Amino acid sequence: MSWIHDIFRRRAIYNDLAEEMRLHLAERTEQLMREGMSRKEAEQAARRAFGNRTVIEERSREVWQWPTLESIWADVRYGMRMLKKSPGFTAVAVATLALGIGANAVVFSLVDSLVLKPMNVPGGKNVYTIENQRGGFPGQSYPDYVDLRDRSHSFDGMAACEISTAGLDSDGNPAPIWLYTASGNYFDVLKVQPYLGRFFHATDEHGPNSAPYIVLSYAYWASHFQSDHGVVGRVVRLNKHAYTILGVAPQGFSGTELFYAPDLWAPIVNQQEIEGSSNLDARGNRGRWVVGRLKGGVTPAQATADLNSVAAWLAKTYPKEDEGIGFILARPGLAGDMLGGPVHAFVAGLMLLSGLILLAACANLGSLFSARAEDRSREVALRLALGSTRGRILRQLLTEAVLVSLAGGAAGLAASVVLLRGLSAWQPVPDMPIRLAVSPDAHTYIAALLLALVSGLLFGMVPVRQVLKSDPYQGIKAGAAGAVGWRRITLRDILLAGQIAVCAVLVTSSLVSIRGMLRSLQSNFGFVPQNTLQVNTDLNMAGYKDDQTAAIQRRMLDAVSNMPGVTAAAYADRVPLNLGWSSNAVFQESATDYKMANASLEAMEYFVSPGYFQTAETVLLQGRAFTWSDGKDAPHVAVVNQEFARKIFGSETKAVGSFFKIWNGTRIEVVGVAEDGKYATLSESPKPAMFLPILQSPASRTYLLVRSNRSPQDLAPELQRTLHELDPGMPLKINTWERELGTALFVARAASIALGVLGVLGAMLAITGIFGMAAYSVSKRLRELGIRIALGAQRKQVLGTALGRVFRLLALGSAVGLVLGLAATKVLSFIVYQATPRDPLVLIGVVFTMLVLGLLAAWIPARRALLADPLILLREE
Amino acid sequence: MTNSNVRDLFPGALEMMILESLRRQPAHGYALVQHIQQRSNNLLQVEEGSLYPALQRLLKARLVKAEWGVSSTNRRVRTYEITAAGMRHLEEEISSFERMFEGIALVLNPGESTAN
């Protein structure tokens, strides 16, 4: 590689050359002096004979250089000097691009990790989630899974898993953990290799509770076992049963779902020990997520057909549970299409908005570059006059554009990496290891770089026409006063108006979503979450058997009710708007065949203790609440909500005293009607719901609700002490109800945050755009303004002259943006509760915001215009 | 800049003459200029400096090599020497130059034979 060698030797070569030439001249001079010249004459003659020493030296050096590359390098250095000379322009341009690139890098990274990347396992492209044709729900029952696995022919393997919780005791201090219960072949189907020890396999399964093994996730092993390589083979207690740690999963493997990172994996056959009850033989209980790995050469369509031939067999063989069943394949990672649909829609919306941001940024850059080119028209003219080619000048301008875009891209990327790290570490839901698996990688960097270069080049080209047209003679003659065409509508005007319109769209949609968010927080949930604590307990984790739970729950409730400051307390198996819900089929009293197809409706189902309605402050409109006498042997009773009453009985008044039936034929009497509420999500339409006495079907995992007039920080530790006095080994989690609501609000909140951030970005872009334009227009006309002031113009008139055009563009752009933004927010209402564009406050807010942005951005240029001193300005020329 | 009475050399001519001079005897830049001017009976007016870019090209192509030393007149000089590759290159250049010269002569003097 001699050329590499040459590069490093270059300095020595140049020195040799210079020295050689100096000696040459000296020798010639001496020669001429010997021939009789004076020293001075001889030196001059020698130099004449030699020729232009600088040119010769340069030509000699060029031999060793790469001319194109090095002249580009010269362009780069010159470009840097020029950018340094106008720090204002450079800062605004770089910041503008950084905003655009940063927003797009974040969104691209989201798209990449949520949509584009296949699952993070070997051959992940061939792994699919098997979900139900009806409703796009990914859950399957265990018996159906076994039949699918054994009777289909299109898959190399099919694994089932389910999210679950258990109490893990490795050091005498039991704590609730989150896990996957997984079929024995789980790791083999996914083709994952253990980091330490081994995984469990299908051969470890020998019937219920036969495989007391767990596999730790890398993160949990690192945080709770201090990365101890000796954990393999250690025995820990899972819900007080002895389990052996088989191994540790590799770093970065967290199962098949993108949003969930479990602490450990355990065999599904041990479900009874882990969850307290087993539904492995219940064909109607569809809670498992099934993933399958396609055989090589089998297309998804063939596999679907194969699955549905099994479905036909299932429907024929088990009509009660599986009538009308059908399967489709879905991309794994987002609970099939259940989360996949909304996530894809959300991401697509984000892409659109961030694309708008980039567009606005580019428009901004375009007008900046074009203003700058106009400012430099004299320089360009001079260079043209001195013999430079237009191509050379364009190359110089493009070099500067590329420099700006690289700097902007790098800054934007750095910001996005910080933001993405934050997002990855974010725990949006209390108590559950939900995370957003977004990490910037090479894809993100490349995409950001390309975006930066493309937008930089594209909008660095805006002034090309200006340069090509420019006439050196005119340019130098006209000087700085080039007011030609000022009254015309220029490309810059269009760019600025367009950019402001885009920004107004962003501001509008973020205001709409934030307003909707605020409203949804104040809306009626059908309960009052304020001043209430939730205590999440799992008596099964604490080792209590079914018949003991009711007694200990009653003792817990009594102990808590007697605490000072507690005004009401109750417990329930589930709480509205918490993570997860349960619904059940409801039949008319006359029904005799309890097939799903005959159900009248599907109602949300809550098992609650006496005192629940009082504690939750759910208004009871008719009849009575539950009492302690609604026990196991008493008649089955229920409290239903208004929607339920209307749908089943025709009206709220007819409900009390009437009967309905549930899936197993149990006949239930309605004793009360409660107000409607929100159960699964805030944006849901009214849903029927029924409340049943928990005494009649005890549950070991409950939420104890405690309403008090004391502060939660004050009450929580005391609550924990009181409950631990009853049983020191009981795993507890205490949270305020409002914090638990975060789960229900998560989607809307995430959307609002995203839109809010984009709105702020849009606002910042609007500021830089208006600032750039206003500053340019003022500096261009400073002399004229000075003369006007000298002739006695009022401040208002001066401002009107200097900034009138900018503000007219601002008004036009804002109006267009507002209309577009309001049209766009119709889409938002699907995600954000009560996001309505017909809201005077939003309209006023947008107008006000744009006005404030305009004033803010024009502040400095306006001051400069007002302070224009005619004397100084006139002296300058 | 160019004197209309003095014809520009064609590309590669200067290099060829440098190589030919160096084949006879290694020399430094100044001596090379002297040598070429003397040998051409001062018909060729080489701008002394233009020698140096040519020398750099030859150095880069490794047709010559250079070394600092002391001349017979006790001056510090950088002496150039032709390399084996330079020899080969010179042979090729001379034969191709001769063919070209022959062709030009034929065109300019169509009646005469190419007496040498």
Boltz contact constraints between the chains, C-beta under 6 A:
constraints:
  - contact:
      token1: [A, 20]
      token2: [B, 78]
      max_distance: 6.0
  - contact:
      token1: [A, 24]
      token2: [B, 29]
      max_distance: 6.0
  - contact:
      token1: [A, 24]
      token2: [B, 30]
      max_distance: 6.0
  - contact:
      token1: [A, 27]
      token2: [B, 30]
      max_distance: 6.0
  - contact:
      token1: [A, 49]
      token2: [B, 48]
      max_distance: 6.0
  - contact:
      token1: [A, 50]
      token2: [B, 48]
      max_distance: 6.0
  - contact:
      token1: [A, 50]
      token2: [B, 49]
      max_distance: 6.0
  - contact:
      token1: [A, 51]
      token2: [B, 47]
      max_distance: 6.0
  - contact:
      token1: [A, 51]
      token2: [B, 49]
      max_distance: 6.0
  - contact:
      token1: [A, 56]
      token2: [B, 49]
      max_distance: 6.0
  - contact:
      token1: [A, 56]
      token2: [B, 52]
      max_distance: 6.0
  - contact:
      token1: [A, 59]
      token2: [B, 53]
      max_distance: 6.0
  - contact:
      token1: [A, 60]
      token2: [B, 52]
      max_distance: 6.0
  - contact:
      token1: [A, 60]
      token2: [B, 53]
      max_distance: 6.0
  - contact:
      token1: [A, 60]
      token2: [B, 56]
      max_distance: 6.0
  - contact:
      token1: [A, 63]
      token2: [B, 56]
      max_distance: 6.0
  - contact:
      token1: [A, 63]
      token2: [B, 57]
      max_distance: 6.0
  - contact:
      token1: [A, 63]
      token2: [B, 60]
      max_distance: 6.0
